[in-house]
């Protein structure tokens, strides 16, 4: 296996695992640490995690595929998440998602995250971003934008270097 976890990251993961009375219980924390470092969870990362925690790879894979916060593909430098739950949908998030995808040359009807050919942007329709009272909302990386209309969204995109 060509997958290598840097020594400092493995030490941090070992410390995380030590907090749990059963190794298996640390699997989500290990996956978060790996994704934070590598940007996504590869098949090799799944296998490494399984071996580290004494699990079968399928036990890790089922978590990676169940939880939407884990990415199985590399993401763009700017990760755009547009809320699609009821408040945001009623306030126009579906149209916002469509316009952003069209502007970036992505297919607005495709399910799941999409990354632009240059790797700069990843656009994803997501469940609640926890700001229903300021719908529609979107996030770019860790920055939340509220009451987003098309002009504001395009302005935000233009500021992404």
Secondary structure, 3 states (H helix, E strand, C coil): CCCCCCHHHHHHHHHHHHCCCCHHHHHHHHHHHHHHHHCCCCHHHHHHHHHHHCCCHHHHHHHHHHCCCCCCCCCCCEEEEEECCHHHHHCCHHHHHHHHHHHHCCCCCCCCCEECCCCCEEEEEECCCCCHHHCCCEEECCEEECCCCHHHHHHHHHCCC
